[in-house]
Amino acid sequence: MVQIIYFSIPGETWHSGEIIVQIAGNTQMVAEQLGQLLNIAPEPIQPKVAYPKDYAGITQRATAEQSKWPKLQPGPTVHSELIYLGFPNWFGDVPPSVKSWLQQNDVRPTKLRVFVTHEGSGLGHALTSIQALAPQAIIEPGLAIRGGRANQAQLALQHWLLALEIKTKEKNDDRR
Ligand SMILES: Cc1cc2nc3c(=O)[nH]c(=O)nc-3n(C[C@H](O)[C@H](O)[C@H](O)COP(=O)(O)O)c2cc1C
């Protein structure tokens, strides 16, 4: 079984140097396209208290959360050996809601394929951060997608999936 789990904030976001309003967050858009490619419904990580919709409010809350990770709504739970985990780059790192989720869920034997949306910093140090929170998870090469291209991510996703398949096949061939 495979799961797509993501964290994303709708509302105001930066796009090409200006603030725009979006009904679905950038990472949610990417998660939905990945869901279409893999025929899986993406599952959101949601904090108990919803984020503000304005960019200044989101940033203020995100800053406060650095020292106190938020409580989450129930779910999604881990029931697969392979999880695609998506989130935005926040201050070069994993958003605290995702850290809370990793802390609460045992992703020990699970393969994690991380996709991140960003405004220039790519994956940042997300993969190292995740490995520290889930030391026994198997972390595969991640994918970074610019927020402004989140609604047209199919090609990047297809390339990523293909590269991961080739890598898995090579590993299996080496074992034989
Ligand atoms: C609190 C906060 C911190 C951010 N920090 C960074 C950053 O360090 N580097 C970067 O490239 N983008 C940063 N961004 C931009 C987001 O990663 C980007 O807009 C992302 O696509 C938003 O995803 P979402 O709409 O799914 O929430 C930040 C955004 C927020 C709200």
Ligand as a Chemical Component Dictionary entry (heavy atoms), coordinates in Angstrom:
data_LIG
# 
_chem_comp.id                   LIG 
_chem_comp.type                 NON-POLYMER 
_chem_comp.pdbx_formal_charge   0 
_chem_comp.three_letter_code    LIG 
# 
loop_
_chem_comp_atom.comp_id 
_chem_comp_atom.atom_id 
_chem_comp_atom.alt_atom_id 
_chem_comp_atom.type_symbol 
_chem_comp_atom.charge 
_chem_comp_atom.model_Cartn_x 
_chem_comp_atom.model_Cartn_y 
_chem_comp_atom.model_Cartn_z 
_chem_comp_atom.pdbx_ordinal 
LIG C1  C1  C 0 6.165  30.835 7.451  1  
LIG C2  C2  C 0 6.735  30.663 6.093  2  
LIG C3  C3  C 0 8.099  30.484 5.924  3  
LIG C4  C4  C 0 8.632  30.286 4.645  4  
LIG N1  N1  N 0 9.977  30.098 4.499  5  
LIG C5  C5  C 0 10.482 29.849 3.266  6  
LIG C6  C6  C 0 11.887 29.599 3.090  7  
LIG O1  O1  O 0 12.677 29.617 4.035  8  
LIG N2  N2  N 0 12.325 29.342 1.838  9  
LIG C7  C7  C 0 11.500 29.324 0.735  10 
LIG O2  O2  O 0 11.964 29.064 -0.342 11 
LIG N3  N3  N 0 10.166 29.542 0.885  12 
LIG C8  C8  C 0 9.634  29.811 2.114  13 
LIG N4  N4  N 0 8.298  30.054 2.262  14 
LIG C9  C9  C 0 7.426  29.996 1.075  15 
LIG C10 C10 C 0 6.671  28.680 0.993  16 
LIG O3  O3  O 0 7.533  27.569 1.124  17 
LIG C11 C11 C 0 5.926  28.536 -0.335 18 
LIG O4  O4  O 0 5.136  29.664 -0.581 19 
LIG C12 C12 C 0 5.096  27.262 -0.377 20 
LIG O5  O5  O 0 4.831  26.924 -1.708 21 
LIG C13 C13 C 0 3.776  27.405 0.384  22 
LIG O6  O6  O 0 3.108  26.174 0.346  23 
LIG P1  P1  P 0 1.588  25.998 0.751  24 
LIG O7  O7  O 0 0.784  26.935 -0.113 25 
LIG O8  O8  O 0 1.297  24.572 0.461  26 
LIG O9  O9  O 0 1.450  26.303 2.211  27 
LIG C14 C14 C 0 7.754  30.282 3.508  28 
LIG C15 C15 C 0 6.383  30.495 3.700  29 
LIG C16 C16 C 0 5.878  30.688 4.967  30 
LIG C17 C17 C 0 4.390  30.917 5.129  31 
# 
loop_
_chem_comp_bond.comp_id 
_chem_comp_bond.atom_id_1 
_chem_comp_bond.atom_id_2 
_chem_comp_bond.value_order 
_chem_comp_bond.pdbx_ordinal 
LIG C1  C2  SING 1  
LIG C2  C3  SING 2  
LIG C2  C16 DOUB 3  
LIG C3  C4  DOUB 4  
LIG C4  N1  SING 5  
LIG C4  C14 SING 6  
LIG N1  C5  DOUB 7  
LIG C5  C6  SING 8  
LIG C5  C8  SING 9  
LIG C6  O1  DOUB 10 
LIG C6  N2  SING 11 
LIG N2  C7  SING 12 
LIG C7  O2  DOUB 13 
LIG C7  N3  SING 14 
LIG N3  C8  DOUB 15 
LIG C8  N4  SING 16 
LIG N4  C9  SING 17 
LIG N4  C14 SING 18 
LIG C9  C10 SING 19 
LIG C10 O3  SING 20 
LIG C10 C11 SING 21 
LIG C11 O4  SING 22 
LIG C11 C12 SING 23 
LIG C12 O5  SING 24 
LIG C12 C13 SING 25 
LIG C13 O6  SING 26 
LIG O6  P1  SING 27 
LIG P1  O7  DOUB 28 
LIG P1  O8  SING 29 
LIG P1  O9  SING 30 
LIG C14 C15 DOUB 31 
LIG C15 C16 SING 32 
LIG C16 C17 SING 33 
# 
